[in-house]
Amino acid sequence: MSNRSPLALAVLLTCAAPAQAQDADELARKLSNPVAAMISVPFQYNYDDAIGPEEGDRHLLNIQPVIPASIS
């Protein structure tokens, strides 16, 4: 490993921090807008026990992708 690697990493992290803060602000703005053009893939996991006369178990995973599409 060269001596410049830690210095290059420090410079890269210093430059990336403001960009991450800006990206976080933009993401928060888009999340607050219900019609923003964002792809989301939410997962919902449900577990039920003692189902039916044999008291079986049920595992249910709902995947509901949302992909925006332009109409015009």
PDB file of N, H, CA, C and O in Angstrom:
ATOM      1  N   MET A   1       0.853  -1.171   0.000  1.00  0.00           N
ATOM      2  CA  MET A   1       0.000   0.000   0.000  1.00  0.00           C
ATOM      3  C   MET A   1       0.896   1.230   0.000  1.00  0.00           C
ATOM      4  O   MET A   1       1.870   1.305   0.750  1.00  0.00           O
ATOM      5  N   SER A   2       0.558   2.189  -0.846  1.00  0.00           N
ATOM      6  H   SER A   2      -0.233   2.129  -1.455  1.00  0.00           H
ATOM      7  CA  SER A   2       1.386   3.391  -0.912  1.00  0.00           C
ATOM      8  C   SER A   2       1.011   4.351   0.212  1.00  0.00           C
ATOM      9  O   SER A   2      -0.035   4.206   0.844  1.00  0.00           O
ATOM     10  N   ASN A   3       1.881   5.337   0.453  1.00  0.00           N
ATOM     11  H   ASN A   3       2.731   5.455  -0.061  1.00  0.00           H
ATOM     12  CA  ASN A   3       1.633   6.333   1.497  1.00  0.00           C
ATOM     13  C   ASN A   3       0.524   7.294   1.102  1.00  0.00           C
ATOM     14  O   ASN A   3      -0.045   7.953   1.972  1.00  0.00           O
ATOM     15  N   ARG A   4       0.201   7.395  -0.174  1.00  0.00           N
ATOM     16  H   ARG A   4       0.664   6.859  -0.881  1.00  0.00           H
ATOM     17  CA  ARG A   4      -0.834   8.317  -0.621  1.00  0.00           C
ATOM     18  C   ARG A   4      -2.239   7.759  -0.410  1.00  0.00           C
ATOM     19  O   ARG A   4      -3.200   8.528  -0.428  1.00  0.00           O
ATOM     20  N   SER A   5      -2.389   6.479  -0.214  1.00  0.00           N
ATOM     21  H   SER A   5      -1.609   5.854  -0.199  1.00  0.00           H
ATOM     22  CA  SER A   5      -3.718   5.884  -0.081  1.00  0.00           C
ATOM     23  C   SER A   5      -4.519   6.454   1.078  1.00  0.00           C
ATOM     24  O   SER A   5      -5.678   6.815   0.875  1.00  0.00           O
ATOM     25  N   PRO A   6      -3.958   6.558   2.303  1.00  0.00           N
ATOM     26  CA  PRO A   6      -4.751   7.150   3.383  1.00  0.00           C
ATOM     27  C   PRO A   6      -5.112   8.612   3.116  1.00  0.00           C
ATOM     28  O   PRO A   6      -6.207   9.055   3.461  1.00  0.00           O
ATOM     29  N   LEU A   7      -4.194   9.358   2.504  1.00  0.00           N
ATOM     30  H   LEU A   7      -3.305   8.997   2.224  1.00  0.00           H
ATOM     31  CA  LEU A   7      -4.468  10.756   2.177  1.00  0.00           C
ATOM     32  C   LEU A   7      -5.564  10.849   1.126  1.00  0.00           C
ATOM     33  O   LEU A   7      -6.466  11.679   1.245  1.00  0.00           O
ATOM     34  N   ALA A   8      -5.498  10.013   0.106  1.00  0.00           N
ATOM     35  H   ALA A   8      -4.765   9.339   0.009  1.00  0.00           H
ATOM     36  CA  ALA A   8      -6.520  10.030  -0.946  1.00  0.00           C
ATOM     37  C   ALA A   8      -7.881   9.646  -0.368  1.00  0.00           C
ATOM     38  O   ALA A   8      -8.902  10.219  -0.747  1.00  0.00           O
ATOM     39  N   LEU A   9      -7.896   8.690   0.535  1.00  0.00           N
ATOM     40  H   LEU A   9      -7.066   8.224   0.843  1.00  0.00           H
ATOM     41  CA  LEU A   9      -9.149   8.285   1.164  1.00  0.00           C
ATOM     42  C   LEU A   9      -9.721   9.424   2.002  1.00  0.00           C
ATOM     43  O   LEU A   9     -10.929   9.660   1.975  1.00  0.00           O
ATOM     44  N   ALA A  10      -8.883  10.124   2.737  1.00  0.00           N
ATOM     45  H   ALA A  10      -7.901   9.933   2.758  1.00  0.00           H
ATOM     46  CA  ALA A  10      -9.345  11.241   3.558  1.00  0.00           C
ATOM     47  C   ALA A  10      -9.913  12.359   2.689  1.00  0.00           C
ATOM     48  O   ALA A  10     -10.938  12.950   3.032  1.00  0.00           O
ATOM     49  N   VAL A  11      -9.262  12.652   1.577  1.00  0.00           N
ATOM     50  H   VAL A  11      -8.430  12.172   1.299  1.00  0.00           H
ATOM     51  CA  VAL A  11      -9.756  13.692   0.663  1.00  0.00           C
ATOM     52  C   VAL A  11     -11.082  13.259   0.050  1.00  0.00           C
ATOM     53  O   VAL A  11     -12.010  14.061  -0.058  1.00  0.00           O
ATOM     54  N   LEU A  12     -11.174  12.005  -0.349  1.00  0.00           N
ATOM     55  H   LEU A  12     -10.420  11.354  -0.262  1.00  0.00           H
ATOM     56  CA  LEU A  12     -12.401  11.498  -0.940  1.00  0.00           C
ATOM     57  C   LEU A  12     -13.563  11.567   0.052  1.00  0.00           C
ATOM     58  O   LEU A  12     -14.660  11.983  -0.321  1.00  0.00           O
ATOM     59  N   LEU A  13     -13.347  11.175   1.287  1.00  0.00           N
ATOM     60  H   LEU A  13     -12.456  10.837   1.590  1.00  0.00           H
ATOM     61  CA  LEU A  13     -14.398  11.217   2.299  1.00  0.00           C
ATOM     62  C   LEU A  13     -14.797  12.649   2.629  1.00  0.00           C
ATOM     63  O   LEU A  13     -15.973  12.923   2.868  1.00  0.00           O
ATOM     64  N   THR A  14     -13.849  13.549   2.647  1.00  0.00           N
ATOM     65  H   THR A  14     -12.894  13.326   2.453  1.00  0.00           H
ATOM     66  CA  THR A  14     -14.148  14.950   2.919  1.00  0.00           C
ATOM     67  C   THR A  14     -14.989  15.552   1.801  1.00  0.00           C
ATOM     68  O   THR A  14     -15.905  16.331   2.062  1.00  0.00           O
ATOM     69  N   CYS A  15     -14.686  15.199   0.572  1.00  0.00           N
ATOM     70  H   CYS A  15     -13.942  14.567   0.359  1.00  0.00           H
ATOM     71  CA  CYS A  15     -15.445  15.725  -0.562  1.00  0.00           C
ATOM     72  C   CYS A  15     -16.820  15.065  -0.665  1.00  0.00           C
ATOM     73  O   CYS A  15     -17.765  15.695  -1.139  1.00  0.00           O
ATOM     74  N   ALA A  16     -16.950  13.827  -0.236  1.00  0.00           N
ATOM     75  H   ALA A  16     -16.183  13.315   0.149  1.00  0.00           H
ATOM     76  CA  ALA A  16     -18.211  13.099  -0.364  1.00  0.00           C
ATOM     77  C   ALA A  16     -19.221  13.503   0.698  1.00  0.00           C
ATOM     78  O   ALA A  16     -20.423  13.361   0.473  1.00  0.00           O
ATOM     79  N   ALA A  17     -18.784  13.995   1.832  1.00  0.00           N
ATOM     80  H   ALA A  17     -17.807  14.111   2.015  1.00  0.00           H
ATOM     81  CA  ALA A  17     -19.710  14.329   2.925  1.00  0.00           C
ATOM     82  C   ALA A  17     -20.729  15.394   2.530  1.00  0.00           C
ATOM     83  O   ALA A  17     -21.915  15.195   2.794  1.00  0.00           O
ATOM     84  N   PRO A  18     -20.342  16.516   1.912  1.00  0.00           N
ATOM     85  CA  PRO A  18     -21.359  17.493   1.500  1.00  0.00           C
ATOM     86  C   PRO A  18     -22.321  16.931   0.453  1.00  0.00           C
ATOM     87  O   PRO A  18     -23.507  17.261   0.467  1.00  0.00           O
ATOM     88  N   ALA A  19     -21.831  16.098  -0.441  1.00  0.00           N
ATOM     89  H   ALA A  19     -20.867  15.830  -0.452  1.00  0.00           H
ATOM     90  CA  ALA A  19     -22.696  15.512  -1.457  1.00  0.00           C
ATOM     91  C   ALA A  19     -23.720  14.591  -0.814  1.00  0.00           C
ATOM     92  O   ALA A  19     -24.871  14.556  -1.249  1.00  0.00           O
ATOM     93  N   GLN A  20     -23.329  13.847   0.206  1.00  0.00           N
ATOM     94  H   GLN A  20     -22.394  13.876   0.559  1.00  0.00           H
ATOM     95  CA  GLN A  20     -24.261  12.960   0.893  1.00  0.00           C
ATOM     96  C   GLN A  20     -25.330  13.770   1.608  1.00  0.00           C
ATOM     97  O   GLN A  20     -26.497  13.377   1.606  1.00  0.00           O
ATOM     98  N   ALA A  21     -24.963  14.880   2.212  1.00  0.00           N
ATOM     99  H   ALA A  21     -24.016  15.198   2.213  1.00  0.00           H
ATOM    100  CA  ALA A  21     -25.949  15.722   2.894  1.00  0.00           C
ATOM    101  C   ALA A  21     -26.938  16.294   1.885  1.00  0.00           C
ATOM    102  O   ALA A  21     -28.138  16.358   2.156  1.00  0.00           O
ATOM    103  N   GLN A  22     -26.440  16.709   0.723  1.00  0.00           N
ATOM    104  H   GLN A  22     -25.466  16.657   0.502  1.00  0.00           H
ATOM    105  CA  GLN A  22     -27.314  17.244  -0.317  1.00  0.00           C
ATOM    106  C   GLN A  22     -28.236  16.139  -0.837  1.00  0.00           C
ATOM    107  O   GLN A  22     -29.423  16.383  -1.053  1.00  0.00           O
ATOM    108  N   ASP A  23     -27.708  14.931  -1.040  1.00  0.00           N
ATOM    109  H   ASP A  23     -26.744  14.733  -0.864  1.00  0.00           H
ATOM    110  CA  ASP A  23     -28.527  13.814  -1.489  1.00  0.00           C
ATOM    111  C   ASP A  23     -29.592  13.468  -0.457  1.00  0.00           C
ATOM    112  O   ASP A  23     -30.718  13.131  -0.823  1.00  0.00           O
ATOM    113  N   ALA A  24     -29.256  13.547   0.816  1.00  0.00           N
ATOM    114  H   ALA A  24     -28.341  13.821   1.113  1.00  0.00           H
ATOM    115  CA  ALA A  24     -30.222  13.251   1.875  1.00  0.00           C
ATOM    116  C   ALA A  24     -31.340  14.287   1.881  1.00  0.00           C
ATOM    117  O   ALA A  24     -32.505  13.939   2.076  1.00  0.00           O
ATOM    118  N   ASP A  25     -31.002  15.543   1.670  1.00  0.00           N
ATOM    119  H   ASP A  25     -30.056  15.826   1.511  1.00  0.00           H
ATOM    120  CA  ASP A  25     -32.027  16.588   1.600  1.00  0.00           C
ATOM    121  C   ASP A  25     -32.946  16.379   0.397  1.00  0.00           C
ATOM    122  O   ASP A  25     -34.163  16.537   0.500  1.00  0.00           O
ATOM    123  N   GLU A  26     -32.357  16.024  -0.732  1.00  0.00           N
ATOM    124  H   GLU A  26     -31.369  15.895  -0.815  1.00  0.00           H
ATOM    125  CA  GLU A  26     -33.160  15.784  -1.936  1.00  0.00           C
ATOM    126  C   GLU A  26     -34.056  14.565  -1.751  1.00  0.00           C
ATOM    127  O   GLU A  26     -35.212  14.573  -2.173  1.00  0.00           O
ATOM    128  N   LEU A  27     -33.528  13.520  -1.125  1.00  0.00           N
ATOM    129  H   LEU A  27     -32.588  13.513  -0.783  1.00  0.00           H
ATOM    130  CA  LEU A  27     -34.326  12.326  -0.874  1.00  0.00           C
ATOM    131  C   LEU A  27     -35.477  12.631   0.078  1.00  0.00           C
ATOM    132  O   LEU A  27     -36.590  12.148  -0.132  1.00  0.00           O
ATOM    133  N   ALA A  28     -35.234  13.412   1.105  1.00  0.00           N
ATOM    134  H   ALA A  28     -34.330  13.805   1.276  1.00  0.00           H
ATOM    135  CA  ALA A  28     -36.299  13.786   2.046  1.00  0.00           C
ATOM    136  C   ALA A  28     -37.380  14.590   1.337  1.00  0.00           C
ATOM    137  O   ALA A  28     -38.566  14.415   1.613  1.00  0.00           O
ATOM    138  N   ARG A  29     -36.978  15.463   0.430  1.00  0.00           N
ATOM    139  H   ARG A  29     -36.014  15.605   0.205  1.00  0.00           H
ATOM    140  CA  ARG A  29     -37.947  16.259  -0.329  1.00  0.00           C
ATOM    141  C   ARG A  29     -38.785  15.353  -1.231  1.00  0.00           C
ATOM    142  O   ARG A  29     -40.001  15.524  -1.319  1.00  0.00           O
ATOM    143  N   LYS A  30     -38.148  14.394  -1.898  1.00  0.00           N
ATOM    144  H   LYS A  30     -37.160  14.255  -1.827  1.00  0.00           H
ATOM    145  CA  LYS A  30     -38.881  13.482  -2.777  1.00  0.00           C
ATOM    146  C   LYS A  30     -39.812  12.565  -1.978  1.00  0.00           C
ATOM    147  O   LYS A  30     -40.920  12.265  -2.423  1.00  0.00           O
ATOM    148  N   LEU A  31     -39.367  12.125  -0.811  1.00  0.00           N
ATOM    149  H   LEU A  31     -38.467  12.368  -0.450  1.00  0.00           H
ATOM    150  CA  LEU A  31     -40.210  11.247   0.002  1.00  0.00           C
ATOM    151  C   LEU A  31     -41.457  11.954   0.509  1.00  0.00           C
ATOM    152  O   LEU A  31     -42.493  11.322   0.713  1.00  0.00           O
ATOM    153  N   SER A  32     -41.360  13.267   0.714  1.00  0.00           N
ATOM    154  H   SER A  32     -40.518  13.781   0.548  1.00  0.00           H
ATOM    155  CA  SER A  32     -42.528  14.011   1.182  1.00  0.00           C
ATOM    156  C   SER A  32     -43.506  14.314   0.052  1.00  0.00           C
ATOM    157  O   SER A  32     -44.632  14.736   0.314  1.00  0.00           O
ATOM    158  N   ASN A  33     -43.101  14.109  -1.193  1.00  0.00           N
ATOM    159  H   ASN A  33     -42.186  13.766  -1.406  1.00  0.00           H
ATOM    160  CA  ASN A  33     -43.950  14.350  -2.355  1.00  0.00           C
ATOM    161  C   ASN A  33     -44.549  13.013  -2.813  1.00  0.00           C
ATOM    162  O   ASN A  33     -43.814  12.157  -3.305  1.00  0.00           O
ATOM    163  N   PRO A  34     -45.862  12.815  -2.663  1.00  0.00           N
ATOM    164  CA  PRO A  34     -46.457  11.519  -3.014  1.00  0.00           C
ATOM    165  C   PRO A  34     -46.448  11.207  -4.506  1.00  0.00           C
ATOM    166  O   PRO A  34     -46.634  10.050  -4.884  1.00  0.00           O
ATOM    167  N   VAL A  35     -46.240  12.199  -5.362  1.00  0.00           N
ATOM    168  H   VAL A  35     -46.089  13.139  -5.056  1.00  0.00           H
ATOM    169  CA  VAL A  35     -46.209  11.954  -6.805  1.00  0.00           C
ATOM    170  C   VAL A  35     -44.800  12.068  -7.376  1.00  0.00           C
ATOM    171  O   VAL A  35     -44.642  12.249  -8.583  1.00  0.00           O
ATOM    172  N   ALA A  36     -43.794  11.968  -6.547  1.00  0.00           N
ATOM    173  H   ALA A  36     -43.923  11.820  -5.567  1.00  0.00           H
ATOM    174  CA  ALA A  36     -42.413  12.028  -7.018  1.00  0.00           C
ATOM    175  C   ALA A  36     -42.102  10.801  -7.868  1.00  0.00           C
ATOM    176  O   ALA A  36     -42.641   9.720  -7.630  1.00  0.00           O
ATOM    177  N   ALA A  37     -41.241  10.971  -8.846  1.00  0.00           N
ATOM    178  H   ALA A  37     -40.802  11.849  -9.039  1.00  0.00           H
ATOM    179  CA  ALA A  37     -40.856   9.874  -9.732  1.00  0.00           C
ATOM    180  C   ALA A  37     -39.774   9.034  -9.062  1.00  0.00           C
ATOM    181  O   ALA A  37     -38.595   9.127  -9.402  1.00  0.00           O
ATOM    182  N   MET A  38     -40.199   8.207  -8.097  1.00  0.00           N
ATOM    183  H   MET A  38     -41.157   8.131  -7.820  1.00  0.00           H
ATOM    184  CA  MET A  38     -39.260   7.350  -7.367  1.00  0.00           C
ATOM    185  C   MET A  38     -39.727   5.905  -7.451  1.00  0.00           C
ATOM    186  O   MET A  38     -40.918   5.619  -7.330  1.00  0.00           O
ATOM    187  N   ILE A  39     -38.783   5.000  -7.657  1.00  0.00           N
ATOM    188  H   ILE A  39     -37.815   5.232  -7.755  1.00  0.00           H
ATOM    189  CA  ILE A  39     -39.090   3.577  -7.624  1.00  0.00           C
ATOM    190  C   ILE A  39     -38.947   3.117  -6.183  1.00  0.00           C
ATOM    191  O   ILE A  39     -37.947   3.405  -5.526  1.00  0.00           O
ATOM    192  N   SER A  40     -39.948   2.404  -5.697  1.00  0.00           N
ATOM    193  H   SER A  40     -40.761   2.170  -6.231  1.00  0.00           H
ATOM    194  CA  SER A  40     -39.853   1.835  -4.351  1.00  0.00           C
ATOM    195  C   SER A  40     -40.315   0.391  -4.396  1.00  0.00           C
ATOM    196  O   SER A  40     -41.195   0.035  -5.179  1.00  0.00           O
ATOM    197  N   VAL A  41     -39.720  -0.436  -3.556  1.00  0.00           N
ATOM    198  H   VAL A  41     -39.005  -0.147  -2.920  1.00  0.00           H
ATOM    199  CA  VAL A  41     -40.067  -1.847  -3.471  1.00  0.00           C
ATOM    200  C   VAL A  41     -40.239  -2.197  -1.996  1.00  0.00           C
ATOM    201  O   VAL A  41     -39.330  -2.742  -1.370  1.00  0.00           O
ATOM    202  N   PRO A  42     -41.421  -1.877  -1.441  1.00  0.00           N
ATOM    203  CA  PRO A  42     -41.636  -2.183  -0.027  1.00  0.00           C
ATOM    204  C   PRO A  42     -41.944  -3.668   0.192  1.00  0.00           C
ATOM    205  O   PRO A  42     -42.599  -4.310  -0.628  1.00  0.00           O
ATOM    206  N   PHE A  43     -41.458  -4.193   1.313  1.00  0.00           N
ATOM    207  H   PHE A  43     -40.926  -3.671   1.980  1.00  0.00           H
ATOM    208  CA  PHE A  43     -41.722  -5.566   1.720  1.00  0.00           C
ATOM    209  C   PHE A  43     -42.539  -5.530   2.999  1.00  0.00           C
ATOM    210  O   PHE A  43     -42.292  -4.702   3.876  1.00  0.00           O
ATOM    211  N   GLN A  44     -43.511  -6.426   3.107  1.00  0.00           N
ATOM    212  H   GLN A  44     -43.711  -7.099   2.395  1.00  0.00           H
ATOM    213  CA  GLN A  44     -44.279  -6.566   4.341  1.00  0.00           C
ATOM    214  C   GLN A  44     -44.333  -8.047   4.673  1.00  0.00           C
ATOM    215  O   GLN A  44     -44.799  -8.856   3.871  1.00  0.00           O
ATOM    216  N   TYR A  45     -43.852  -8.401   5.864  1.00  0.00           N
ATOM    217  H   TYR A  45     -43.473  -7.744   6.516  1.00  0.00           H
ATOM    218  CA  TYR A  45     -43.833  -9.797   6.297  1.00  0.00           C
ATOM    219  C   TYR A  45     -44.828  -9.973   7.435  1.00  0.00           C
ATOM    220  O   TYR A  45     -44.813  -9.215   8.405  1.00  0.00           O
ATOM    221  N   ASN A  46     -45.691 -10.972   7.312  1.00  0.00           N
ATOM    222  H   ASN A  46     -45.704 -11.587   6.524  1.00  0.00           H
ATOM    223  CA  ASN A  46     -46.669 -11.280   8.352  1.00  0.00           C
ATOM    224  C   ASN A  46     -46.536 -12.743   8.745  1.00  0.00           C
ATOM    225  O   ASN A  46     -46.338 -13.612   7.895  1.00  0.00           O
ATOM    226  N   TYR A  47     -46.646 -13.001  10.022  1.00  0.00           N
ATOM    227  H   TYR A  47     -46.806 -12.295  10.713  1.00  0.00           H
ATOM    228  CA  TYR A  47     -46.620 -14.367  10.547  1.00  0.00           C
ATOM    229  C   TYR A  47     -47.856 -14.573  11.406  1.00  0.00           C
ATOM    230  O   TYR A  47     -48.131 -13.791  12.317  1.00  0.00           O
ATOM    231  N   ASP A  48     -48.597 -15.629  11.110  1.00  0.00           N
ATOM    232  H   ASP A  48     -48.374 -16.264  10.370  1.00  0.00           H
ATOM    233  CA  ASP A  48     -49.768 -15.983  11.898  1.00  0.00           C
ATOM    234  C   ASP A  48     -49.602 -17.419  12.379  1.00  0.00           C
ATOM    235  O   ASP A  48     -49.138 -18.285  11.637  1.00  0.00           O
ATOM    236  N   ASP A  49     -49.982 -17.660  13.620  1.00  0.00           N
ATOM    237  H   ASP A  49     -50.359 -16.957  14.224  1.00  0.00           H
ATOM    238  CA  ASP A  49     -49.945 -19.026  14.131  1.00  0.00           C
ATOM    239  C   ASP A  49     -51.335 -19.422  14.608  1.00  0.00           C
ATOM    240  O   ASP A  49     -52.218 -18.581  14.774  1.00  0.00           O
ATOM    241  N   ALA A  50     -51.507 -20.706  14.821  1.00  0.00           N
ATOM    242  H   ALA A  50     -50.790 -21.390  14.686  1.00  0.00           H
ATOM    243  CA  ALA A  50     -52.779 -21.284  15.263  1.00  0.00           C
ATOM    244  C   ALA A  50     -53.888 -20.999  14.251  1.00  0.00           C
ATOM    245  O   ALA A  50     -54.971 -20.540  14.614  1.00  0.00           O
ATOM    246  N   ILE A  51     -53.600 -21.282  12.963  1.00  0.00           N
ATOM    247  H   ILE A  51     -52.720 -21.656  12.668  1.00  0.00           H
ATOM    248  CA  ILE A  51     -54.563 -21.069  11.890  1.00  0.00           C
ATOM    249  C   ILE A  51     -55.313 -22.383  11.636  1.00  0.00           C
ATOM    250  O   ILE A  51     -54.696 -23.435  11.469  1.00  0.00           O
ATOM    251  N   GLY A  52     -56.619 -22.311  11.610  1.00  0.00           N
ATOM    252  H   GLY A  52     -57.120 -21.457  11.745  1.00  0.00           H
ATOM    253  CA  GLY A  52     -57.450 -23.449  11.255  1.00  0.00           C
ATOM    254  C   GLY A  52     -57.553 -24.502  12.344  1.00  0.00           C
ATOM    255  O   GLY A  52     -57.041 -24.326  13.449  1.00  0.00           O
ATOM    256  N   PRO A  53     -58.236 -25.621  12.011  1.00  0.00           N
ATOM    257  CA  PRO A  53     -58.455 -26.664  13.015  1.00  0.00           C
ATOM    258  C   PRO A  53     -57.175 -27.397  13.415  1.00  0.00           C
ATOM    259  O   PRO A  53     -57.102 -27.947  14.514  1.00  0.00           O
ATOM    260  N   GLU A  54     -56.180 -27.413  12.552  1.00  0.00           N
ATOM    261  H   GLU A  54     -56.240 -26.966  11.660  1.00  0.00           H
ATOM    262  CA  GLU A  54     -54.914 -28.081  12.881  1.00  0.00           C
ATOM    263  C   GLU A  54     -53.899 -27.117  13.480  1.00  0.00           C
ATOM    264  O   GLU A  54     -52.756 -27.499  13.732  1.00  0.00           O
ATOM    265  N   GLU A  55     -54.300 -25.889  13.707  1.00  0.00           N
ATOM    266  H   GLU A  55     -55.229 -25.579  13.502  1.00  0.00           H
ATOM    267  CA  GLU A  55     -53.453 -24.852  14.296  1.00  0.00           C
ATOM    268  C   GLU A  55     -52.107 -24.740  13.589  1.00  0.00           C
ATOM    269  O   GLU A  55     -51.046 -24.833  14.206  1.00  0.00           O
ATOM    270  N   GLY A  56     -52.184 -24.541  12.291  1.00  0.00           N
ATOM    271  H   GLY A  56     -53.046 -24.465  11.790  1.00  0.00           H
ATOM    272  CA  GLY A  56     -50.975 -24.397  11.495  1.00  0.00           C
ATOM    273  C   GLY A  56     -50.417 -22.982  11.552  1.00  0.00           C
ATOM    274  O   GLY A  56     -50.996 -22.088  12.169  1.00  0.00           O
ATOM    275  N   ASP A  57     -49.292 -22.808  10.900  1.00  0.00           N
ATOM    276  H   ASP A  57     -48.822 -23.534  10.399  1.00  0.00           H
ATOM    277  CA  ASP A  57     -48.631 -21.503  10.824  1.00  0.00           C
ATOM    278  C   ASP A  57     -48.757 -20.960   9.411  1.00  0.00           C
ATOM    279  O   ASP A  57     -48.904 -21.720   8.454  1.00  0.00           O
ATOM    280  N   ARG A  58     -48.700 -19.641   9.288  1.00  0.00           N
ATOM    281  H   ARG A  58     -48.580 -19.024  10.066  1.00  0.00           H
ATOM    282  CA  ARG A  58     -48.737 -19.007   7.971  1.00  0.00           C
ATOM    283  C   ARG A  58     -47.683 -17.905   7.935  1.00  0.00           C
ATOM    284  O   ARG A  58     -47.636 -17.036   8.805  1.00  0.00           O
ATOM    285  N   HIS A  59     -46.842 -17.965   6.907  1.00  0.00           N
ATOM    286  H   HIS A  59     -46.880 -18.671   6.200  1.00  0.00           H
ATOM    287  CA  HIS A  59     -45.852 -16.923   6.634  1.00  0.00           C
ATOM    288  C   HIS A  59     -46.271 -16.260   5.332  1.00  0.00           C
ATOM    289  O   HIS A  59     -46.470 -16.934   4.322  1.00  0.00           O
ATOM    290  N   LEU A  60     -46.407 -14.939   5.356  1.00  0.00           N
ATOM    291  H   LEU A  60     -46.246 -14.391   6.178  1.00  0.00           H
ATOM    292  CA  LEU A  60     -46.859 -14.218   4.180  1.00  0.00           C
ATOM    293  C   LEU A  60     -45.919 -13.045   3.926  1.00  0.00           C
ATOM    294  O   LEU A  60     -45.710 -12.208   4.804  1.00  0.00           O
ATOM    295  N   LEU A  61     -45.356 -12.988   2.726  1.00  0.00           N
ATOM    296  H   LEU A  61     -45.526 -13.668   2.012  1.00  0.00           H
ATOM    297  CA  LEU A  61     -44.476 -11.897   2.326  1.00  0.00           C
ATOM    298  C   LEU A  61     -45.126 -11.167   1.159  1.00  0.00           C
ATOM    299  O   LEU A  61     -45.288 -11.733   0.078  1.00  0.00           O
ATOM    300  N   ASN A  62     -45.493  -9.921   1.378  1.00  0.00           N
ATOM    301  H   ASN A  62     -45.361  -9.461   2.257  1.00  0.00           H
ATOM    302  CA  ASN A  62     -46.061  -9.074   0.325  1.00  0.00           C
ATOM    303  C   ASN A  62     -44.955  -8.196  -0.244  1.00  0.00           C
ATOM    304  O   ASN A  62     -44.260  -7.501   0.496  1.00  0.00           O
ATOM    305  N   ILE A  63     -44.799  -8.232  -1.549  1.00  0.00           N
ATOM    306  H   ILE A  63     -45.364  -8.797  -2.151  1.00  0.00           H
ATOM    307  CA  ILE A  63     -43.856  -7.367  -2.254  1.00  0.00           C
ATOM    308  C   ILE A  63     -44.684  -6.523  -3.210  1.00  0.00           C
ATOM    309  O   ILE A  63     -45.354  -7.055  -4.095  1.00  0.00           O
ATOM    310  N   GLN A  64     -44.639  -5.207  -3.032  1.00  0.00           N
ATOM    311  H   GLN A  64     -44.096  -4.775  -2.313  1.00  0.00           H
ATOM    312  CA  GLN A  64     -45.467  -4.318  -3.829  1.00  0.00           C
ATOM    313  C   GLN A  64     -44.599  -3.254  -4.495  1.00  0.00           C
ATOM    314  O   GLN A  64     -44.487  -2.139  -3.985  1.00  0.00           O
ATOM    315  N   PRO A  65     -43.980  -3.591  -5.638  1.00  0.00           N
ATOM    316  CA  PRO A  65     -43.129  -2.598  -6.302  1.00  0.00           C
ATOM    317  C   PRO A  65     -43.960  -1.467  -6.883  1.00  0.00           C
ATOM    318  O   PRO A  65     -45.059  -1.686  -7.393  1.00  0.00           O
ATOM    319  N   VAL A  66     -43.426  -0.264  -6.801  1.00  0.00           N
ATOM    320  H   VAL A  66     -42.533  -0.087  -6.387  1.00  0.00           H
ATOM    321  CA  VAL A  66     -44.057   0.918  -7.380  1.00  0.00           C
ATOM    322  C   VAL A  66     -43.047   1.521  -8.356  1.00  0.00           C
ATOM    323  O   VAL A  66     -41.969   1.971  -7.968  1.00  0.00           O
ATOM    324  N   ILE A  67     -43.429   1.515  -9.631  1.00  0.00           N
ATOM    325  H   ILE A  67     -44.305   1.149  -9.946  1.00  0.00           H
ATOM    326  CA  ILE A  67     -42.562   2.041 -10.680  1.00  0.00           C
ATOM    327  C   ILE A  67     -43.342   3.136 -11.409  1.00  0.00           C
ATOM    328  O   ILE A  67     -44.340   2.845 -12.067  1.00  0.00           O
ATOM    329  N   PRO A  68     -42.903   4.379 -11.300  1.00  0.00           N
ATOM    330  CA  PRO A  68     -43.643   5.464 -11.952  1.00  0.00           C
ATOM    331  C   PRO A  68     -43.540   5.373 -13.472  1.00  0.00           C
ATOM    332  O   PRO A  68     -42.501   5.009 -14.023  1.00  0.00           O
ATOM    333  N   ALA A  69     -44.632   5.708 -14.128  1.00  0.00           N
ATOM    334  H   ALA A  69     -45.476   6.003 -13.681  1.00  0.00           H
ATOM    335  CA  ALA A  69     -44.657   5.720 -15.581  1.00  0.00           C
ATOM    336  C   ALA A  69     -45.293   7.025 -16.052  1.00  0.00           C
ATOM    337  O   ALA A  69     -46.224   7.537 -15.430  1.00  0.00           O
ATOM    338  N   SER A  70     -44.785   7.544 -17.138  1.00  0.00           N
ATOM    339  H   SER A  70     -44.029   7.128 -17.643  1.00  0.00           H
ATOM    340  CA  SER A  70     -45.320   8.776 -17.699  1.00  0.00           C
ATOM    341  C   SER A  70     -46.490   8.453 -18.614  1.00  0.00           C
ATOM    342  O   SER A  70     -46.407   7.540 -19.435  1.00  0.00           O
ATOM    343  N   ILE A  71     -47.570   9.194 -18.475  1.00  0.00           N
ATOM    344  H   ILE A  71     -47.637   9.936 -17.807  1.00  0.00           H
ATOM    345  CA  ILE A  71     -48.758   8.968 -19.287  1.00  0.00           C
ATOM    346  C   ILE A  71     -48.646   9.711 -20.619  1.00  0.00           C
ATOM    347  O   ILE A  71     -49.050   9.197 -21.662  1.00  0.00           O
ATOM    348  N   SER A  72     -48.104  10.899 -20.573  1.00  0.00           N
ATOM    349  H   SER A  72     -47.776  11.316 -19.726  1.00  0.00           H
ATOM    350  CA  SER A  72     -48.040  11.694 -21.810  1.00  0.00           C
ATOM    351  C   SER A  72     -46.796  11.388 -22.614  1.00  0.00           C
ATOM    352  O   SER A  72     -46.590  11.970 -23.679  1.00  0.00           O
TER     353      SER A  72
END
